[in-house]
Amino acid sequence: MPRRKGKREKAGVASEAKKKQQSATPVELCQAGTDLYVMLALGFFPLVLGLGEYGYENLMPTKALIWLLLTAVWTVYLGSVFLWSKGKGLPFPVRFHWVQWVAVAFLAVNVISALLSGHVKDSFFRISSSNTNSVIVMASYVAAFLGVSLFGIMRRKYILALAISTSISGIISVLQIAGLNPLFLFPSGLNYYDRGTVYAGAFMGTMGNIDHLSAFLCLAIPTLAVYAIRSKVAWDRLLLIPAAVSLCVLLFTDVDAGKVGLMGCIVVALPVVFRGQKAAKIAGACCFAAIVFGLGVLYFWPGKGGFLWQASQVLHGNVKPSFGHDRVEIWIEAWKHIPEHLLIGNGPASGSWLLTTIQKVNEAYDRVASVTNTHNVYLGYLLETGVFGLGCYLVVLGRTYVGWIQKRWNDEVVALGAGIVCYLIQDFFCLGMVAVAPLLWVGVGILVQQNDGNSADDKTEVLNQL
């Protein structure tokens, strides 16, 4: 029978653990703080609701406030550790890689563009329900990317944190589909099915607008599904449950951007998901064949309406402004302003004052809604930060994608990369708001850190001791 530890032995163990804590290096302390930050970003932030009489009231400003506070506190913590290490003369062996300097250049372009925009205050600080691309928000994205890419270590519990927020959001969405009003997210007496009539737009889950929810699910579904399949832990197969529920919710909301994202993700990510080279090559060949076959089906699509018919018309060279729920009209309007400041852009959040000529009228309820977002993240960056801003953004994403392929042996990296690929595809049709965009920057930061060779296998497990 094993001997129980006495009080002195327990005290000795506690003292030893305390010494280990005290002996943690500055970099290890930064890793510990970043670990908590990523957990909150993936597991808590998606569940933040609006402050008001009902949950969807002021949802976007509330999420923006929580995100900015969370990132600010974490950034101050990292800065404090750095200053403390310098004061103590302790080594702080952290250096920027070139991709992190590109992210800094992206922020610099935002600042310069804002100063030259003619709408300096709005460009720096504007946060509205339809455009959150101001400098202060962009700075928080870049700070998240830099900090996570310097100190983040890809861990299984990050995916589990995402699974928790996805599960809770999925349960709430299912209840709303059933006609209920959980957490009083809608005003009293209303529910999801009053969308487009009693109130403008459509809202579901904890992300608000179904376009934001679609973006979130495009990140979550592939991440959870791929990890459930590849993980060596049997219990991780249960992640297929929130992934399946989320897929059903996404299909129910019928957001075209989400459907395009999932289909594109299958084609792009499937060859990377398979472990063996032979299986990957077979999957790649099948995906290529599926693309050719799919284009042929779309070209000869017999329907007379809907997303597939619109895609077929595009292949025939017939593009109408009403396609994509009027997105083509918005893109045409945005494109008119791009040559005005091609290199540096019209200023962050400039869609708020450049696209207001597009208005959607609801005559039955005497409502006029002005469009202030390009509904295409890449076009939005081109409009607001020009060729330089969009170029920096694409370089960061390109480095992330290349590294994701190089790290295909890592189950967590492959899973998160698949989710990011899906998210980036749907971004061609989405709004890129602060409700969900922070998750992309955190995820890209994690992958860039892994891609630069600083994997968990190469580091001490200090976080288990802190």
VOPAGU-2260 file (C-alpha; in pm, 1 decimal, decimal comma):
REM VOPAGU-2260
SITE   aa  ch    i         X         Y         Z
SITE  MET   A    0       0,0       0,0       0,0
SITE  PRO   A    1     155,1     335,9    -102,6
SITE  ARG   A    2     257,2     566,4     181,1
SITE  ARG   A    3      69,1     894,7     208,1
SITE  LYS   A    4     269,7    1210,9     196,0
SITE  GLY   A    5     306,3    1390,8     527,2
SITE  LYS   A    6     253,0    1761,5     583,8
SITE  ARG   A    7     623,0    1836,9     555,1
SITE  GLU   A    8     649,5    1650,8     226,7
SITE  LYS   A    9     346,4    1833,6      89,7
SITE  ALA   A   10     492,1    2163,6     204,3
SITE  GLY   A   11     817,8    2072,6      32,6
SITE  VAL   A   12     638,7    1993,4    -291,4
SITE  ALA   A   13     446,7    2321,6    -272,7
SITE  SER   A   14     767,3    2510,5    -203,6
SITE  GLU   A   15     936,8    2345,5    -499,7
SITE  ALA   A   16     644,3    2434,9    -725,3
SITE  LYS   A   17     660,6    2793,0    -600,7
SITE  LYS   A   18    1029,4    2807,8    -681,2
SITE  LYS   A   19     956,4    2683,5   -1032,9
SITE  GLN   A   20     697,9    2956,5   -1073,7
SITE  GLN   A   21     939,4    3218,4    -952,1
SITE  SER   A   22    1209,2    3089,1   -1183,7
SITE  ALA   A   23     993,7    3114,9   -1494,6
SITE  THR   A   24    1165,0    3316,4   -1765,6
SITE  PRO   A   25    1008,0    3633,1   -1909,0
SITE  VAL   A   26     928,2    3453,7   -2233,9
SITE  GLU   A   27     755,6    3174,7   -2041,7
SITE  LEU   A   28     548,1    3432,2   -1854,5
SITE  CYS   A   29     447,4    3587,0   -2186,0
SITE  GLN   A   30     352,5    3241,9   -2313,1
SITE  ALA   A   31     134,8    3187,7   -2006,2
SITE  GLY   A   32     -47,2    3517,6   -2057,6
SITE  THR   A   33     -92,2    3446,8   -2427,9
SITE  ASP   A   34    -228,1    3103,3   -2347,6
SITE  LEU   A   35    -505,9    3259,4   -2139,0
SITE  TYR   A   36    -568,1    3526,4   -2404,2
SITE  VAL   A   37    -618,0    3270,3   -2682,6
SITE  MET   A   38    -848,9    3062,7   -2462,4
SITE  LEU   A   39   -1066,1    3368,3   -2393,7
SITE  ALA   A   40   -1061,1    3473,3   -2759,8
SITE  LEU   A   41   -1179,9    3133,6   -2883,6
SITE  GLY   A   42   -1394,9    3017,3   -2593,6
SITE  PHE   A   43   -1541,9    3334,5   -2442,5
SITE  PHE   A   44   -1541,1    3618,5   -2696,4
SITE  PRO   A   45   -1781,6    3450,3   -2946,9
SITE  LEU   A   46   -2041,6    3428,7   -2666,8
SITE  VAL   A   47   -2040,8    3800,9   -2579,5
SITE  LEU   A   48   -2388,1    3954,0   -2616,5
SITE  GLY   A   49   -2504,4    4311,6   -2647,6
SITE  LEU   A   50   -2572,4    4546,5   -2358,8
SITE  GLY   A   51   -2933,9    4660,5   -2358,3
SITE  GLU   A   52   -3289,5    4542,8   -2312,0
SITE  TYR   A   53   -3226,6    4243,8   -2537,1
SITE  GLY   A   54   -2916,7    4052,2   -2641,3
SITE  TYR   A   55   -2889,0    4175,4   -2998,4
SITE  GLU   A   56   -2916,1    4540,8   -2896,1
SITE  ASN   A   57   -2577,1    4710,8   -2930,7
SITE  LEU   A   58   -2420,9    4372,1   -3004,6
SITE  MET   A   59   -2147,4    4501,7   -3235,8
SITE  PRO   A   60   -2029,6    4791,6   -3013,6
SITE  THR   A   61   -2031,6    4559,7   -2711,5
SITE  LYS   A   62   -1824,1    4293,9   -2884,9
SITE  ALA   A   63   -1586,3    4563,2   -3008,0
SITE  LEU   A   64   -1549,2    4702,3   -2655,6
SITE  ILE   A   65   -1485,2    4360,6   -2499,6
SITE  TRP   A   66   -1234,7    4270,1   -2770,4
SITE  LEU   A   67   -1046,0    4598,6   -2738,6
SITE  LEU   A   68   -1033,7    4570,2   -2357,4
SITE  LEU   A   69    -922,1    4207,6   -2369,3
SITE  THR   A   70    -645,9    4283,5   -2618,6
SITE  ALA   A   71    -538,8    4600,7   -2437,8
SITE  VAL   A   72    -502,6    4425,4   -2100,3
SITE  TRP   A   73    -305,7    4141,9   -2257,3
SITE  THR   A   74     -81,9    4382,4   -2451,1
SITE  VAL   A   75      -9,0    4580,9   -2134,3
SITE  TYR   A   76      76,1    4254,4   -1958,5
SITE  LEU   A   77     323,5    4157,2   -2229,3
SITE  GLY   A   78     477,1    4503,7   -2223,0
SITE  SER   A   79     507,5    4492,4   -1844,6
SITE  VAL   A   80     686,7    4158,3   -1857,7
SITE  PHE   A   81     925,1    4296,7   -2119,6
SITE  LEU   A   82    1005,4    4608,2   -1914,9
SITE  TRP   A   83    1045,5    4398,9   -1599,7
SITE  SER   A   84    1289,7    4167,5   -1777,0
SITE  LYS   A   85    1494,0    4464,8   -1897,6
SITE  GLY   A   86    1497,9    4613,6   -1549,2
SITE  LYS   A   87    1619,1    4285,3   -1402,1
SITE  GLY   A   88    1870,1    4233,5   -1679,8
SITE  LEU   A   89    1703,7    3904,7   -1777,9
SITE  PRO   A   90    1733,7    3772,0   -2133,0
SITE  PHE   A   91    1432,9    3823,0   -2360,6
SITE  PRO   A   92    1527,8    3632,9   -2678,7
SITE  VAL   A   93    1231,7    3733,0   -2894,3
SITE  ARG   A   94    1270,1    3874,4   -3243,6
SITE  PHE   A   95    1039,2    3957,5   -3529,9
SITE  HIS   A   96    1036,6    3740,7   -3840,4
SITE  TRP   A   97     978,2    3908,0   -4174,4
SITE  VAL   A   98     608,9    3817,5   -4180,1
SITE  GLN   A   99     556,9    4005,1   -3852,1
SITE  TRP   A  100     721,6    4311,9   -4002,0
SITE  VAL   A  101     475,2    4284,3   -4289,7
SITE  ALA   A  102     190,8    4295,3   -4034,7
SITE  VAL   A  103     346,4    4609,0   -3884,1
SITE  ALA   A  104     361,8    4757,6   -4234,7
SITE  PHE   A  105      -8,4    4676,4   -4277,8
SITE  LEU   A  106     -89,2    4877,5   -3965,6
SITE  ALA   A  107     137,2    5161,9   -4079,1
SITE  VAL   A  108     -52,3    5179,2   -4409,7
SITE  ASN   A  109    -379,1    5199,2   -4215,7
SITE  VAL   A  110    -250,4    5489,3   -4006,7
SITE  ILE   A  111    -111,5    5682,4   -4305,1
SITE  SER   A  112    -427,7    5623,0   -4505,9
SITE  ALA   A  113    -639,8    5746,1   -4215,0
SITE  LEU   A  114    -435,4    6064,8   -4180,2
SITE  LEU   A  115    -482,2    6139,6   -4550,4
SITE  SER   A  116    -847,7    6035,8   -4569,1
SITE  GLY   A  117   -1008,5    6370,2   -4490,9
SITE  HIS   A  118   -1216,7    6192,1   -4224,4
SITE  VAL   A  119    -946,1    6142,4   -3962,6
SITE  LYS   A  120   -1171,4    6098,2   -3658,6
SITE  ASP   A  121   -1404,3    5847,1   -3826,2
SITE  SER   A  122   -1115,8    5664,6   -3989,5
SITE  PHE   A  123    -936,3    5619,8   -3656,7
SITE  PHE   A  124   -1224,9    5547,5   -3421,0
SITE  ARG   A  125   -1550,7    5467,4   -3605,5
SITE  ILE   A  126   -1727,0    5149,8   -3489,9
SITE  SER   A  127   -2074,5    5102,0   -3634,3
SITE  SER   A  128   -2310,7    4810,3   -3681,3
SITE  SER   A  129   -2194,4    4763,1   -4041,3
SITE  ASN   A  130   -1831,4    4882,3   -4055,0
SITE  THR   A  131   -1563,3    4827,0   -3790,4
SITE  ASN   A  132   -1250,5    4871,8   -4004,0
SITE  SER   A  133   -1123,5    5179,7   -3820,9
SITE  VAL   A  134    -757,8    5210,9   -3720,2
SITE  ILE   A  135    -820,2    5132,2   -3353,7
SITE  VAL   A  136    -975,5    4797,2   -3446,3
SITE  MET   A  137    -709,0    4721,4   -3705,7
SITE  ALA   A  138    -443,4    4796,9   -3444,9
SITE  SER   A  139    -603,6    4542,2   -3211,6
SITE  TYR   A  140    -596,4    4281,1   -3489,7
SITE  VAL   A  141    -228,4    4341,3   -3559,9
SITE  ALA   A  142    -147,8    4338,7   -3187,0
SITE  ALA   A  143    -325,7    4005,0   -3153,5
SITE  PHE   A  144    -138,2    3863,6   -3449,0
SITE  LEU   A  145     202,1    3985,1   -3329,0
SITE  GLY   A  146     160,1    3871,5   -2969,5
SITE  VAL   A  147      17,5    3531,5   -3054,0
SITE  SER   A  148     271,3    3469,5   -3330,6
SITE  LEU   A  149     553,3    3552,1   -3086,8
SITE  PHE   A  150     431,8    3364,6   -2779,0
SITE  GLY   A  151     146,5    3133,5   -2881,2
SITE  ILE   A  152     188,5    2757,8   -2879,9
SITE  MET   A  153     -74,3    2552,8   -3062,5
SITE  ARG   A  154    -254,2    2335,8   -2807,6
SITE  ARG   A  155    -541,2    2090,4   -2805,0
SITE  LYS   A  156    -726,3    2297,1   -2546,1
SITE  TYR   A  157    -755,7    2585,3   -2794,2
SITE  ILE   A  158    -968,1    2365,4   -3015,9
SITE  LEU   A  159   -1167,1    2248,7   -2713,7
SITE  ALA   A  160   -1228,2    2614,4   -2619,1
SITE  LEU   A  161   -1359,0    2678,3   -2970,8
SITE  ALA   A  162   -1576,9    2367,6   -2934,5
SITE  ILE   A  163   -1733,5    2509,8   -2616,8
SITE  SER   A  164   -1830,0    2842,6   -2774,6
SITE  THR   A  165   -1948,2    2664,7   -3089,2
SITE  SER   A  166   -2162,2    2422,5   -2888,1
SITE  ILE   A  167   -2328,8    2695,7   -2682,1
SITE  SER   A  168   -2393,4    2906,6   -2990,4
SITE  GLY   A  169   -2528,1    2597,1   -3167,2
SITE  ILE   A  170   -2770,3    2514,0   -2884,8
SITE  ILE   A  171   -2898,9    2871,8   -2882,0
SITE  SER   A  172   -2939,0    2863,4   -3261,9
SITE  VAL   A  173   -3136,0    2536,9   -3252,3
SITE  LEU   A  174   -3370,6    2682,4   -2990,5
SITE  GLN   A  175   -3421,4    2988,3   -3209,2
SITE  ILE   A  176   -3496,1    2767,8   -3508,9
SITE  ALA   A  177   -3762,3    2606,1   -3290,1
SITE  GLY   A  178   -3921,6    2951,5   -3252,9
SITE  LEU   A  179   -3796,5    3020,7   -2899,2
SITE  ASN   A  180   -3616,3    3327,3   -2765,9
SITE  PRO   A  181   -3334,4    3195,9   -2541,8
SITE  LEU   A  182   -3149,0    3452,2   -2327,2
SITE  PHE   A  183   -3402,0    3711,4   -2453,3
SITE  LEU   A  184   -3181,6    3781,7   -2752,9
SITE  PHE   A  185   -3480,5    3919,2   -2945,2
SITE  PRO   A  186   -3713,9    4190,4   -2812,8
SITE  SER   A  187   -4005,3    4051,8   -2615,7
SITE  GLY   A  188   -4259,8    3881,5   -2840,9
SITE  LEU   A  189   -4027,2    3846,0   -3140,0
SITE  ASN   A  190   -3820,1    3556,3   -3270,1
SITE  TYR   A  191   -3601,7    3455,0   -3563,3
SITE  TYR   A  192   -3896,0    3421,3   -3801,2
SITE  ASP   A  193   -3980,4    3791,8   -3774,1
SITE  ARG   A  194   -3668,3    3864,8   -3978,4
SITE  GLY   A  195   -3704,3    4091,0   -4280,9
SITE  THR   A  196   -4054,8    4198,1   -4179,0
SITE  VAL   A  197   -4085,5    4331,4   -3825,2
SITE  TYR   A  198   -3711,3    4404,5   -3813,8
SITE  ALA   A  199   -3447,4    4433,6   -4084,1
SITE  GLY   A  200   -3192,1    4159,2   -4138,8
SITE  ALA   A  201   -3173,2    3814,6   -3979,2
SITE  PHE   A  202   -3012,7    3726,7   -3646,0
SITE  MET   A  203   -2917,8    3397,4   -3487,6
SITE  GLY   A  204   -2685,4    3252,9   -3225,2
SITE  THR   A  205   -2441,7    3470,4   -3034,0
SITE  MET   A  206   -2284,5    3639,1   -3337,8
SITE  GLY   A  207   -2589,1    3846,8   -3431,6
SITE  ASN   A  208   -2632,6    3886,1   -3806,6
SITE  ILE   A  209   -2643,6    3548,8   -3982,8
SITE  ASP   A  210   -2357,7    3661,4   -4209,1
SITE  HIS   A  211   -2135,9    3691,0   -3900,9
SITE  LEU   A  212   -2267,1    3359,0   -3771,7
SITE  SER   A  213   -2186,5    3200,2   -4107,9
SITE  ALA   A  214   -1829,9    3331,6   -4089,3
SITE  PHE   A  215   -1789,0    3191,9   -3738,8
SITE  LEU   A  216   -1926,0    2852,2   -3839,2
SITE  CYS   A  217   -1699,7    2841,7   -4144,6
SITE  LEU   A  218   -1406,2    2868,1   -3905,2
SITE  ALA   A  219   -1546,0    2625,0   -3648,0
SITE  ILE   A  220   -1693,3    2341,3   -3855,3
SITE  PRO   A  221   -1376,1    2236,4   -4045,6
SITE  THR   A  222   -1157,2    2290,7   -3738,4
SITE  LEU   A  223   -1368,2    2065,8   -3515,4
SITE  ALA   A  224   -1443,3    1806,1   -3782,6
SITE  VAL   A  225   -1084,2    1766,9   -3902,0
SITE  TYR   A  226    -947,9    1748,7   -3549,4
SITE  ALA   A  227   -1212,6    1494,9   -3446,9
SITE  ILE   A  228   -1100,2    1272,0   -3733,8
SITE  ARG   A  229    -724,6    1318,3   -3697,0
SITE  SER   A  230    -689,4    1332,4   -3319,5
SITE  LYS   A  231    -538,9    1033,0   -3141,1
SITE  VAL   A  232    -765,8    1094,1   -2839,4
SITE  ALA   A  233   -1080,9     884,2   -2869,6
SITE  TRP   A  234   -1295,0    1136,9   -2680,3
SITE  ASP   A  235   -1219,7    1398,3   -2944,5
SITE  ARG   A  236   -1455,4    1212,7   -3179,6
SITE  LEU   A  237   -1731,8    1386,1   -2982,1
SITE  LEU   A  238   -1629,3    1710,3   -3152,2
SITE  LEU   A  239   -1818,4    1581,3   -3454,5
SITE  ILE   A  240   -2140,6    1655,9   -3263,7
SITE  PRO   A  241   -2103,0    2037,0   -3242,1
SITE  ALA   A  242   -1958,4    2031,0   -3594,7
SITE  ALA   A  243   -2268,2    1848,6   -3724,8
SITE  VAL   A  244   -2508,3    2074,7   -3534,0
SITE  SER   A  245   -2326,7    2380,9   -3666,9
SITE  LEU   A  246   -2345,3    2244,9   -4022,5
SITE  CYS   A  247   -2721,7    2201,7   -3988,3
SITE  VAL   A  248   -2753,7    2557,4   -3854,7
SITE  LEU   A  249   -2544,4    2694,2   -4140,6
SITE  LEU   A  250   -2753,2    2512,8   -4401,7
SITE  PHE   A  251   -3073,8    2630,4   -4234,7
SITE  THR   A  252   -2970,1    2994,4   -4244,3
SITE  ASP   A  253   -2902,5    2946,9   -4617,0
SITE  VAL   A  254   -2614,6    3197,2   -4630,2
SITE  ASP   A  255   -2451,8    3159,0   -4970,9
SITE  ALA   A  256   -2110,8    3275,9   -4843,0
SITE  GLY   A  257   -2108,8    2989,5   -4593,8
SITE  LYS   A  258   -2197,7    2731,5   -4855,7
SITE  VAL   A  259   -1927,4    2858,9   -5089,3
SITE  GLY   A  260   -1677,5    2856,7   -4803,1
SITE  LEU   A  261   -1749,6    2495,3   -4711,9
SITE  MET   A  262   -1738,4    2372,4   -5071,2
SITE  GLY   A  263   -1415,8    2559,0   -5138,0
SITE  CYS   A  264   -1264,7    2432,1   -4813,4
SITE  ILE   A  265   -1329,8    2071,1   -4910,0
SITE  VAL   A  266   -1149,9    2118,8   -5238,8
SITE  VAL   A  267    -854,9    2314,1   -5098,1
SITE  ALA   A  268    -806,9    2148,2   -4759,3
SITE  LEU   A  269    -883,7    1783,3   -4827,1
SITE  PRO   A  270    -542,8    1700,3   -4983,1
SITE  VAL   A  271    -372,0    1854,1   -4678,0
SITE  VAL   A  272    -590,6    1673,6   -4424,7
SITE  PHE   A  273    -482,4    1325,0   -4534,6
SITE  ARG   A  274    -166,1    1204,9   -4359,4
SITE  GLY   A  275       7,0     996,3   -4624,8
SITE  GLN   A  276     148,7    1141,7   -4945,1
SITE  LYS   A  277     -22,9     880,3   -5158,9
SITE  ALA   A  278    -361,5     948,4   -5000,9
SITE  ALA   A  279    -304,1    1323,0   -5035,2
SITE  LYS   A  280    -224,2    1287,1   -5405,2
SITE  ILE   A  281    -535,7    1077,9   -5461,8
SITE  ALA   A  282    -744,9    1333,6   -5271,7
SITE  GLY   A  283    -590,9    1614,5   -5476,6
SITE  ALA   A  284    -670,9    1437,6   -5801,2
SITE  CYS   A  285   -1028,6    1376,4   -5685,8
SITE  CYS   A  286   -1067,5    1740,7   -5586,3
SITE  PHE   A  287    -937,2    1856,5   -5924,2
SITE  ALA   A  288   -1181,4    1624,0   -6098,9
SITE  ALA   A  289   -1460,6    1753,2   -5875,7
SITE  ILE   A  290   -1375,3    2112,4   -5973,1
SITE  VAL   A  291   -1389,1    2030,0   -6344,7
SITE  PHE   A  292   -1711,6    1834,7   -6303,7
SITE  GLY   A  293   -1865,6    2106,7   -6085,8
SITE  LEU   A  294   -1785,3    2380,7   -6335,5
SITE  GLY   A  295   -1944,6    2171,3   -6608,4
SITE  VAL   A  296   -2260,1    2122,2   -6400,7
SITE  LEU   A  297   -2276,9    2493,1   -6321,4
SITE  TYR   A  298   -2228,5    2591,8   -6684,3
SITE  PHE   A  299   -2525,6    2380,3   -6794,9
SITE  TRP   A  300   -2736,1    2439,8   -6482,1
SITE  PRO   A  301   -3103,3    2431,7   -6588,3
SITE  GLY   A  302   -3249,6    2631,7   -6298,0
SITE  LYS   A  303   -3391,8    2981,9   -6327,4
SITE  GLY   A  304   -3306,8    3123,5   -5985,3
SITE  GLY   A  305   -3100,9    3089,4   -5672,7
SITE  PHE   A  306   -2729,3    3081,5   -5598,8
SITE  LEU   A  307   -2640,2    2804,4   -5845,4
SITE  TRP   A  308   -2824,2    2976,0   -6129,9
SITE  GLN   A  309   -2641,6    3301,9   -6054,7
SITE  ALA   A  310   -2308,5    3118,0   -6057,5
SITE  SER   A  311   -2404,2    2964,1   -6392,0
SITE  GLN   A  312   -2487,3    3305,7   -6532,7
SITE  VAL   A  313   -2148,9    3439,0   -6421,0
SITE  LEU   A  314   -1979,1    3159,0   -6616,3
SITE  HIS   A  315   -2178,1    3269,0   -6920,2
SITE  GLY   A  316   -2058,7    3627,7   -6872,1
SITE  ASN   A  317   -2398,8    3749,8   -6759,5
SITE  VAL   A  318   -2351,8    3940,5   -6432,7
SITE  LYS   A  319   -2635,8    4145,2   -6287,2
SITE  PRO   A  320   -2611,8    4397,6   -6000,8
SITE  SER   A  321   -2876,2    4202,3   -5808,8
SITE  PHE   A  322   -2661,0    3886,3   -5791,5
SITE  GLY   A  323   -2541,2    3773,2   -5451,7
SITE  HIS   A  324   -2820,4    3956,9   -5268,9
SITE  ASP   A  325   -2719,6    4281,7   -5442,3
SITE  ARG   A  326   -2351,1    4231,8   -5363,3
SITE  VAL   A  327   -2247,8    4285,8   -5724,4
SITE  GLU   A  328   -2410,3    4630,1   -5712,1
SITE  ILE   A  329   -2211,4    4710,2   -5397,5
SITE  TRP   A  330   -1887,2    4583,6   -5553,8
SITE  ILE   A  331   -1940,3    4799,4   -5863,7
SITE  GLU   A  332   -1997,0    5105,7   -5646,6
SITE  ALA   A  333   -1687,4    5030,0   -5436,7
SITE  TRP   A  334   -1472,4    4976,3   -5744,4
SITE  LYS   A  335   -1556,3    5326,7   -5869,1
SITE  HIS   A  336   -1376,0    5478,8   -5568,5
SITE  ILE   A  337   -1065,9    5257,1   -5573,1
SITE  PRO   A  338    -875,0    5445,8   -5849,0
SITE  GLU   A  339    -913,6    5769,3   -5650,2
SITE  HIS   A  340    -643,7    5653,9   -5405,0
SITE  LEU   A  341    -518,2    5331,4   -5555,2
SITE  LEU   A  342    -194,4    5289,7   -5358,4
SITE  ILE   A  343    -284,7    5401,9   -5008,2
SITE  GLY   A  344    -664,1    5373,8   -5009,6
SITE  ASN   A  345    -943,7    5609,8   -4908,1
SITE  GLY   A  346    -893,7    5552,5   -4536,3
SITE  PRO   A  347    -992,6    5275,3   -4290,8
SITE  ALA   A  348   -1372,3    5254,6   -4251,8
SITE  SER   A  349   -1412,5    5478,6   -4558,7
SITE  GLY   A  350   -1692,2    5255,9   -4682,8
SITE  SER   A  351   -1899,7    5434,7   -4418,8
SITE  TRP   A  352   -1894,1    5758,2   -4620,1
SITE  LEU   A  353   -1822,2    5631,3   -4973,0
SITE  LEU   A  354   -2092,5    5366,5   -5016,7
SITE  THR   A  355   -2390,7    5548,7   -4868,0
SITE  THR   A  356   -2530,2    5615,7   -5216,0
SITE  ILE   A  357   -2650,7    5254,5   -5208,5
SITE  GLN   A  358   -2971,6    5231,6   -5009,5
SITE  LYS   A  359   -3208,1    4942,4   -4950,0
SITE  VAL   A  360   -3567,6    5050,6   -4901,4
SITE  ASN   A  361   -3830,4    4856,3   -4704,8
SITE  GLU   A  362   -4146,0    5040,4   -4812,1
SITE  ALA   A  363   -4379,5    4823,8   -4603,2
SITE  TYR   A  364   -4212,2    4941,1   -4282,1
SITE  ASP   A  365   -4090,2    5281,2   -4403,3
SITE  ARG   A  366   -3726,4    5187,7   -4350,2
SITE  VAL   A  367   -3416,5    5292,6   -4544,8
SITE  ALA   A  368   -3088,2    5109,6   -4482,2
SITE  SER   A  369   -2760,4    5252,3   -4614,8
SITE  VAL   A  370   -2484,4    5013,1   -4719,5
SITE  THR   A  371   -2146,3    5107,2   -4567,7
SITE  ASN   A  372   -1956,1    4781,5   -4615,3
SITE  THR   A  373   -1817,1    4630,6   -4935,6
SITE  HIS   A  374   -1942,7    4279,9   -4844,3
SITE  ASN   A  375   -1605,4    4148,7   -4962,8
SITE  VAL   A  376   -1317,7    4173,0   -4717,1
SITE  TYR   A  377   -1047,7    4181,2   -4985,1
SITE  LEU   A  378   -1224,6    4447,1   -5187,8
SITE  GLY   A  379   -1280,4    4635,6   -4863,4
SITE  TYR   A  380    -908,6    4642,7   -4783,8
SITE  LEU   A  381    -836,8    4756,2   -5140,0
SITE  LEU   A  382   -1092,1    5036,9   -5109,5
SITE  GLU   A  383    -981,0    5148,2   -4763,2
SITE  THR   A  384    -604,7    5078,4   -4754,9
SITE  GLY   A  385    -517,7    5051,6   -5123,8
SITE  VAL   A  386    -278,1    4818,8   -5300,6
SITE  PHE   A  387     -19,8    4849,4   -5022,9
SITE  GLY   A  388    -262,5    4754,8   -4745,7
SITE  LEU   A  389    -423,8    4466,5   -4931,9
SITE  GLY   A  390     -80,7    4346,5   -5046,6
SITE  CYS   A  391      50,9    4328,2   -4689,2
SITE  TYR   A  392    -260,1    4141,7   -4578,5
SITE  LEU   A  393    -231,2    3887,7   -4859,1
SITE  VAL   A  394     139,2    3830,6   -4789,2
SITE  VAL   A  395      60,1    3741,2   -4426,5
SITE  LEU   A  396    -214,0    3503,6   -4540,2
SITE  GLY   A  397       9,2    3351,0   -4807,6
SITE  ARG   A  398     285,5    3279,0   -4556,8
SITE  THR   A  399      29,6    3122,0   -4327,7
SITE  TYR   A  400    -103,5    2898,3   -4604,2
SITE  VAL   A  401     240,5    2778,4   -4713,8
SITE  GLY   A  402     340,4    2701,4   -4356,2
SITE  TRP   A  403      11,7    2521,0   -4293,1
SITE  ILE   A  404      97,2    2278,6   -4572,1
SITE  GLN   A  405     449,7    2234,5   -4437,3
SITE  LYS   A  406     314,8    2146,4   -4089,7
SITE  ARG   A  407      58,5    1893,3   -4209,8
SITE  TRP   A  408     189,4    1633,6   -3963,5
SITE  ASN   A  409      56,1    1840,1   -3670,9
SITE  ASP   A  410    -309,8    1749,5   -3608,0
SITE  GLU   A  411    -399,6    2075,1   -3432,9
SITE  VAL   A  412    -234,0    2290,9   -3699,0
SITE  VAL   A  413    -401,4    2103,6   -3984,5
SITE  ALA   A  414    -742,9    2136,0   -3819,0
SITE  LEU   A  415    -713,6    2507,3   -3745,3
SITE  GLY   A  416    -568,8    2571,6   -4091,4
SITE  ALA   A  417    -867,5    2402,6   -4255,1
SITE  GLY   A  418   -1101,0    2630,2   -4060,6
SITE  ILE   A  419    -904,8    2939,7   -4160,0
SITE  VAL   A  420    -909,6    2836,5   -4527,5
SITE  CYS   A  421   -1287,1    2801,6   -4510,7
SITE  TYR   A  422   -1317,6    3138,9   -4339,9
SITE  LEU   A  423   -1098,2    3312,6   -4597,9
SITE  ILE   A  424   -1304,1    3174,7   -4886,0
SITE  GLN   A  425   -1632,3    3299,8   -4742,8
SITE  ASP   A  426   -1463,7    3638,0   -4685,3
SITE  PHE   A  427   -1505,7    3703,2   -5057,9
SITE  PHE   A  428   -1874,4    3758,8   -4979,4
SITE  CYS   A  429   -1874,6    3857,8   -4613,3
SITE  LEU   A  430   -1841,8    4174,5   -4405,5
SITE  GLY   A  431   -1526,9    4108,6   -4199,0
SITE  MET   A  432   -1661,8    4265,2   -3879,2
SITE  VAL   A  433   -1515,9    4271,1   -3529,2
SITE  ALA   A  434   -1778,9    4018,0   -3419,9
SITE  VAL   A  435   -1572,8    3737,9   -3574,1
SITE  ALA   A  436   -1264,4    3879,7   -3752,7
SITE  PRO   A  437   -1052,1    3869,5   -3432,6
SITE  LEU   A  438   -1071,2    3491,0   -3439,3
SITE  LEU   A  439    -905,6    3492,1   -3781,2
SITE  TRP   A  440    -615,4    3708,4   -3665,1
SITE  VAL   A  441    -563,0    3496,7   -3353,9
SITE  GLY   A  442    -572,9    3178,6   -3563,0
SITE  VAL   A  443    -332,6    3315,5   -3823,0
SITE  GLY   A  444    -101,3    3424,0   -3542,0
SITE  ILE   A  445     -98,2    3071,6   -3400,5
SITE  LEU   A  446     -24,0    2918,0   -3739,2
SITE  VAL   A  447     251,4    3166,2   -3821,0
SITE  GLN   A  448     416,7    3090,4   -3486,7
SITE  GLN   A  449     401,3    2719,5   -3563,7
SITE  ASN   A  450     521,2    2773,3   -3917,9
SITE  ASP   A  451     833,4    2953,2   -3802,0
SITE  GLY   A  452     943,5    2642,0   -3621,1
SITE  ASN   A  453     845,3    2732,6   -3265,6
SITE  SER   A  454     618,8    2435,0   -3208,6
SITE  ALA   A  455     512,7    2298,9   -2873,1
SITE  ASP   A  456     751,4    2007,8   -2924,0
SITE  ASP   A  457    1043,6    2253,0   -2926,9
SITE  LYS   A  458     950,3    2433,4   -2605,4
SITE  THR   A  459     941,2    2341,9   -2237,2
SITE  GLU   A  460     599,0    2274,2   -2093,6
SITE  VAL   A  461     616,3    2576,5   -1865,0
SITE  LEU   A  462     243,8    2645,0   -1887,1
SITE  ASN   A  463     172,9    2319,0   -1708,7
SITE  GLN   A  464     378,8    2445,2   -1417,7
SITE  LEU   A  465     235,7    2797,0   -1390,8
